Amino acid sequence: MPSLFQEFQLKDVRLKNRVGVSPMCQYSSEDGFPNDWHFVHLGSRAVGGAGLVIVEATAVSPEGRISPADSGIYLDEHVEPFARIARFMKQYGAVPGIQIAHAGRKASANKPWEGDDHIETGKGGWDTIAPSAIPFGGNLNKTPMEMTVDDIAGIQNAFVAAAQRSLAAGFEWLELHFAHGYLAHEFYSPLANKRTDRYGGSFENRIRFIMETFTAVRNVWPDRLPLTARLSVTDWIEGGVTVEESIELVRRLKDAGLDLLDVSHGFVTPDISQVPWGPGFMIPITSRIRQETGIPTAAGWMITDPHQANDAIQDQHTDMVVLAREMLRDPYWPYHAAVALGVEEASEILPIQYARAVKAK
């Protein structure tokens, strides 16, 4: 059996294969509520054979949404619509996961196809918050309000409440969004954090928000279920986050109870000119983090070919792959990958409603 299609056990959760659907914002919610679009979008990836499907970045508070159309889990009323989706995904063989997040200074933005720029406060937008009163830049030029210590505690409490609602909705895999220039990454990166209190300056202080938030969620998320994080492990820019720093942070998160790291990168500034774009370009960094920390990892970014994905797992560079754009192009990528890799009875990856027809001569 190719490595990509071997089961993966993490805590009490067993993935039927090593293919995950990465969180992908759909900008299709109203007041945070998922709807039929999300049900079909996420359900079809479960039907397509992925072992894990993770719901898009889901805000822990209204002002933590990237846009007014973002998913949210900051109300008790959000639980049942998500539970419907989680039940369906599990029924058809995918472990239901969710990523919870706060967008920080990148919040209050238009949808990407409507400008991807900040919406004025009072005209559908809202005031943003961040570690420091520094705009992101580019199209997102709104100056955020520097968070007080009370603000920080309030957001950490919101992460805890969101985790509890995620559990109530039936999710069995929780990912904390510590990447892509959103709030937690803003605390971590010296490019966004210019604070002079215990949340800024030194490495110890810049990781404090992440460590405190993670520990608070770990205290309420069951030990039997995976608690994971997506982390931007490098900013690709001098003066920003480095892989070496991130390895130390990951070691500490592992000691605090992290079960897997979803390795990502960048986006704390508009300048991404130094990113070495290319097929599977994050796999070497993922491999290094896995080897030096001993943490299970998920690799993503420009992984499209089944052989490329299988080799990354077979050669022990990563434990699983998480796909985004490729899953948009082909919701049935796991089935097609199984065929390409010569898996016997590849059709069994699909639900019986499809498998019986696929097997027919």
C-alpha positions as CSV (number, residue, x, y, z in Angstrom):
1,M,0.0,0.0,0.0
2,P,1.5,3.4,-0.9
3,S,2.4,5.5,2.1
4,L,-0.2,8.1,1.1
5,F,-3.0,5.6,1.7
6,Q,-1.8,4.1,4.9
7,E,-3.9,4.9,8.0
8,F,-2.7,7.6,10.3
9,Q,-3.5,7.3,14.1
10,L,-3.3,10.5,16.1
11,K,-4.5,10.2,19.7
12,D,-7.9,8.3,19.5
13,V,-8.5,9.5,15.9
14,R,-7.7,7.4,12.9
15,L,-7.5,8.8,9.4
16,K,-8.2,6.4,6.7
17,N,-5.3,7.9,4.6
18,R,-2.8,10.7,4.8
19,V,-4.7,13.2,2.7
20,G,-6.2,16.2,4.4
21,V,-8.3,19.1,3.0
22,S,-6.7,22.3,4.1
23,P,-8.8,25.1,5.6
24,M,-10.0,27.4,2.7
25,C,-12.0,30.5,3.3
26,Q,-15.1,30.6,1.2
27,Y,-16.3,34.1,2.1
28,S,-19.9,32.8,1.9
29,S,-21.3,33.1,5.5
30,E,-23.7,35.5,7.0
31,D,-23.2,36.5,10.6
32,G,-20.7,33.7,10.9
33,F,-23.2,30.9,10.1
34,P,-22.2,28.2,7.6
35,N,-24.9,27.4,5.0
36,D,-25.6,25.0,2.2
37,W,-22.6,26.2,0.3
38,H,-20.3,25.0,3.1
39,F,-22.3,21.8,3.4
40,V,-21.8,21.0,-0.2
41,H,-18.2,22.3,-0.4
42,L,-17.0,20.4,2.6
43,G,-19.2,17.4,2.1
44,S,-18.0,16.8,-1.4
45,R,-14.4,16.7,-0.3
46,A,-15.4,14.1,2.3
47,V,-17.2,12.1,-0.4
48,G,-14.1,12.5,-2.6
49,G,-12.1,10.3,-0.2
50,A,-10.0,12.6,1.9
51,G,-9.1,11.3,5.4
52,L,-9.4,14.7,7.0
53,V,-11.5,17.7,6.1
54,I,-10.8,21.0,8.0
55,V,-13.3,23.8,8.0
56,E,-12.0,27.2,6.9
57,A,-10.6,29.7,9.4
58,T,-13.5,30.2,11.7
59,A,-13.5,33.3,13.8
60,V,-13.6,33.2,17.6
61,S,-15.2,36.7,17.7
62,P,-17.1,38.9,15.3
63,E,-14.2,41.4,15.0
64,G,-11.9,38.4,14.4
65,R,-13.4,37.7,11.0
66,I,-11.3,38.4,7.9
67,S,-14.4,39.7,6.2
68,P,-18.1,40.1,7.1
69,A,-18.7,37.0,5.1
70,D,-16.4,34.8,7.2
71,S,-17.3,31.7,9.1
72,G,-17.6,32.1,12.9
73,I,-18.1,30.0,16.0
74,Y,-18.6,32.8,18.5
75,L,-22.3,32.1,19.2
76,D,-23.9,29.1,20.7
77,E,-26.3,29.2,17.7
78,H,-23.4,28.5,15.4
79,V,-23.0,25.0,16.8
80,E,-25.8,23.1,15.1
81,P,-25.2,24.3,11.5
82,F,-21.6,23.2,12.0
83,A,-22.7,19.9,13.6
84,R,-24.8,19.1,10.5
85,I,-21.6,19.4,8.4
86,A,-19.4,17.5,10.8
87,R,-22.0,14.6,11.0
88,F,-22.0,14.3,7.2
89,M,-18.2,14.4,6.8
90,K,-17.9,11.7,9.5
91,Q,-20.7,9.6,7.9
92,Y,-18.7,9.4,4.7
93,G,-15.4,8.5,6.1
94,A,-13.6,11.8,6.7
95,V,-12.5,13.0,10.2
96,P,-14.2,16.4,10.7
97,G,-11.8,19.2,11.7
98,I,-12.1,22.9,12.2
99,Q,-9.6,25.8,12.3
100,I,-10.3,28.6,14.8
101,A,-8.8,32.0,14.3
102,H,-8.7,35.7,14.9
103,A,-7.6,37.9,11.9
104,G,-6.2,40.8,14.0
105,R,-5.2,43.8,11.8
106,K,-6.1,41.9,8.6
107,A,-9.8,41.8,9.7
108,S,-12.7,44.0,8.3
109,A,-11.8,43.3,4.7
110,N,-13.7,42.9,1.5
111,K,-14.0,39.6,-0.1
112,P,-11.0,38.9,-2.4
113,W,-13.2,39.2,-5.6
114,E,-14.6,42.5,-4.3
115,G,-11.3,44.3,-3.7
116,D,-9.6,42.5,-0.8
117,D,-9.2,45.9,0.9
118,H,-10.2,47.2,4.2
119,I,-13.9,48.2,4.7
120,E,-14.3,51.5,6.4
121,T,-15.6,51.4,10.0
122,G,-19.3,52.2,10.0
123,K,-19.7,51.3,6.3
124,G,-19.8,47.5,6.9
125,G,-16.4,47.3,8.5
126,W,-15.2,47.7,12.1
127,D,-12.2,48.8,14.1
128,T,-9.4,46.3,14.1
129,I,-7.1,45.2,16.9
130,A,-3.5,44.0,16.9
131,P,-0.4,43.7,19.2
132,S,0.8,47.1,17.9
133,A,-0.8,50.1,16.1
134,I,0.9,49.2,12.8
135,P,-1.1,48.8,9.6
136,F,-0.5,45.6,7.5
137,G,0.0,47.7,4.4
138,G,-0.9,47.4,0.8
139,N,-4.7,47.3,0.4
140,L,-5.1,46.7,4.1
141,N,-4.1,50.1,5.3
142,K,-6.4,50.5,8.4
143,T,-4.4,51.3,11.5
144,P,-5.4,48.8,14.3
145,M,-5.8,49.7,17.9
146,E,-3.0,48.3,20.1
147,M,-4.5,45.7,22.4
148,T,-4.5,46.1,26.1
149,V,-3.7,43.2,28.4
150,D,-7.5,42.9,29.1
151,D,-8.1,42.7,25.3
152,I,-5.5,39.9,25.1
153,A,-7.2,38.0,27.9
154,G,-10.6,38.5,26.3
155,I,-9.4,37.0,22.9
156,Q,-7.8,34.1,24.7
157,N,-11.1,33.4,26.5
158,A,-12.8,33.6,23.1
159,F,-10.5,30.9,21.7
160,V,-11.4,28.7,24.7
161,A,-15.2,29.2,24.1
162,A,-14.7,28.6,20.4
163,A,-12.9,25.3,21.1
164,Q,-15.7,24.2,23.4
165,R,-18.3,25.0,20.8
166,S,-16.2,23.1,18.2
167,L,-16.3,20.1,20.5
168,A,-20.0,20.4,21.0
169,A,-20.5,20.5,17.2
170,G,-18.8,17.1,16.8
171,F,-15.4,18.1,15.5
172,E,-12.7,15.7,16.3
173,W,-9.6,17.6,15.1
174,L,-8.9,21.2,16.2
175,E,-6.4,23.5,14.5
176,L,-5.4,26.8,16.0
177,H,-4.5,29.4,13.4
178,F,-1.1,30.8,14.3
179,A,-0.1,31.7,10.7
180,H,-0.5,34.0,7.7
181,G,-0.3,37.3,9.4
182,Y,-3.3,36.9,11.5
183,L,-3.4,37.8,15.2
184,A,-1.3,35.1,16.8
185,H,1.3,35.5,14.1
186,E,1.3,39.2,14.6
187,F,2.3,38.7,18.2
188,Y,5.0,36.3,17.1
189,S,6.6,38.3,14.4
190,P,8.9,41.3,15.2
191,L,7.6,42.9,12.0
192,A,4.2,43.4,13.5
193,N,4.9,43.4,17.2
194,K,6.6,46.5,18.6
195,R,5.2,46.2,22.2
196,T,7.4,47.0,25.2
197,D,5.4,45.0,27.8
198,R,5.6,41.2,28.5
199,Y,4.0,40.4,25.1
200,G,6.6,42.1,23.0
201,G,10.3,42.4,22.4
202,S,12.2,39.2,23.2
203,F,11.4,35.8,21.8
204,E,10.0,34.8,25.2
205,N,7.6,37.7,25.2
206,R,6.6,37.4,21.5
207,I,5.6,33.8,21.9
208,R,3.7,34.4,25.1
209,F,0.3,35.0,23.4
210,I,0.7,31.8,21.4
211,M,1.8,29.7,24.4
212,E,-0.9,31.1,26.7
213,T,-3.7,30.7,24.1
214,F,-2.6,27.2,23.3
215,T,-2.4,26.2,27.0
216,A,-5.9,27.6,27.7
217,V,-7.4,25.6,24.8
218,R,-5.4,22.5,25.7
219,N,-7.1,22.7,29.1
220,V,-10.6,22.4,27.6
221,W,-9.9,20.2,24.5
222,P,-10.1,16.5,25.3
223,D,-6.7,14.8,25.4
224,R,-8.1,11.9,23.3
225,L,-8.6,14.3,20.4
226,P,-5.8,15.9,18.3
227,L,-5.0,19.5,19.1
228,T,-2.9,20.9,16.2
229,A,-1.7,24.3,15.0
230,R,-0.9,26.0,11.7
231,L,2.2,28.1,12.2
232,S,4.0,30.5,9.8
233,V,7.5,29.2,10.5
234,T,9.3,31.8,8.5
235,D,8.5,35.3,7.3
236,W,11.0,35.1,4.5
237,I,12.1,38.7,5.4
238,E,15.1,39.9,7.4
239,G,14.0,40.9,10.8
240,G,11.0,38.5,10.8
241,V,10.3,35.1,12.1
242,T,13.0,32.4,11.3
243,V,12.8,28.7,11.0
244,E,15.3,28.4,13.9
245,E,13.0,30.4,16.2
246,S,10.0,28.4,15.1
247,I,11.8,25.1,15.9
248,E,12.2,26.3,19.5
249,L,8.6,27.4,19.6
250,V,7.4,24.1,18.3
251,R,9.4,22.2,20.9
252,R,7.7,24.3,23.6
253,L,4.3,23.7,22.1
254,K,4.9,20.0,21.9
255,D,5.8,20.0,25.6
256,A,2.5,21.9,26.3
257,G,0.5,19.2,24.4
258,L,0.6,20.0,20.7
259,D,-0.1,16.8,18.7
260,L,0.8,17.9,15.1
261,L,2.1,21.0,13.3
262,D,0.6,22.2,10.1
263,V,3.6,23.8,8.6
264,S,3.0,27.1,6.8
265,H,4.8,30.4,6.1
266,G,4.7,34.1,5.6
267,F,2.0,36.7,4.9
268,V,2.6,39.0,7.9
269,T,3.5,41.7,5.4
270,P,2.4,42.4,1.8
271,D,6.0,41.7,0.7
272,I,6.2,38.1,-0.4
273,S,8.8,38.6,-3.1
274,Q,11.3,36.3,-1.4
275,V,9.1,33.2,-1.2
276,P,10.7,30.4,-3.2
277,W,7.6,29.4,-5.0
278,G,7.8,26.0,-6.6
279,P,6.3,22.5,-6.4
280,G,6.3,21.3,-2.8
281,F,8.6,24.1,-1.7
282,M,7.6,23.8,2.0
283,I,8.4,20.0,2.2
284,P,12.2,20.5,3.1
285,I,11.3,22.9,5.9
286,T,8.6,20.6,7.1
287,S,11.0,17.7,7.1
288,R,13.6,19.7,9.1
289,I,11.0,20.7,11.8
290,R,9.7,17.1,12.0
291,Q,13.3,15.7,12.5
292,E,14.5,18.3,14.9
293,T,11.4,18.5,17.1
294,G,9.9,15.0,16.8
295,I,6.4,16.4,16.2
296,P,4.2,14.9,13.6
297,T,3.7,17.3,10.7
298,A,1.4,18.1,7.8
299,A,2.9,19.6,4.7
300,G,1.1,21.8,2.2
301,W,1.8,24.4,-0.5
302,M,1.9,23.5,-4.2
303,I,1.6,19.7,-3.6
304,T,-0.3,18.5,-6.6
305,D,1.1,15.2,-7.9
306,P,0.3,12.0,-6.1
307,H,3.8,10.7,-6.5
308,Q,5.2,13.9,-5.0
309,A,2.8,13.6,-2.0
310,N,3.5,9.9,-1.5
311,D,7.3,10.3,-1.7
312,A,7.1,13.1,1.0
313,I,5.4,10.6,3.4
314,Q,7.4,7.5,2.3
315,D,10.7,9.4,2.8
316,Q,9.6,10.5,6.3
317,H,9.6,14.2,5.4
318,T,6.0,14.6,6.8
319,D,3.2,12.5,8.2
320,M,0.5,13.7,6.0
321,V,-0.3,16.3,3.3
322,V,-3.0,19.0,3.3
323,L,-4.2,20.2,0.0
324,A,-6.0,23.4,-0.9
325,R,-6.2,24.6,-4.5
326,E,-5.7,21.1,-5.8
327,M,-8.8,20.0,-3.9
328,L,-10.7,22.9,-5.4
329,R,-9.7,21.7,-8.9
330,D,-10.5,18.1,-8.1
331,P,-12.6,17.2,-5.0
332,Y,-11.9,13.5,-6.0
333,W,-8.1,13.9,-5.9
334,P,-7.7,11.1,-3.3
335,Y,-9.4,8.6,-5.6
336,H,-7.5,9.8,-8.7
337,A,-4.3,9.7,-6.6
338,A,-5.0,6.1,-5.6
339,V,-5.5,5.1,-9.2
340,A,-2.2,6.8,-10.2
341,L,-0.3,5.1,-7.4
342,G,-1.7,1.7,-8.3
343,V,-3.9,1.1,-5.2
344,E,-5.9,-2.1,-5.6
345,E,-9.6,-1.5,-5.3
346,A,-9.0,2.3,-5.4
347,S,-12.8,2.7,-5.8
348,E,-13.2,1.7,-2.1
349,I,-11.9,5.2,-1.2
350,L,-15.3,6.5,-2.4
351,P,-18.7,5.9,-0.8
352,I,-20.6,2.8,-2.1
353,Q,-22.9,5.0,-4.1
354,Y,-20.0,6.0,-6.3
355,A,-17.7,3.0,-5.9
356,R,-20.2,0.6,-7.4
357,A,-20.4,2.6,-10.6
358,V,-16.7,3.3,-10.8
359,K,-15.9,-0.4,-10.5
360,A,-18.4,-1.3,-13.2
361,K,-16.8,-2.4,-16.5
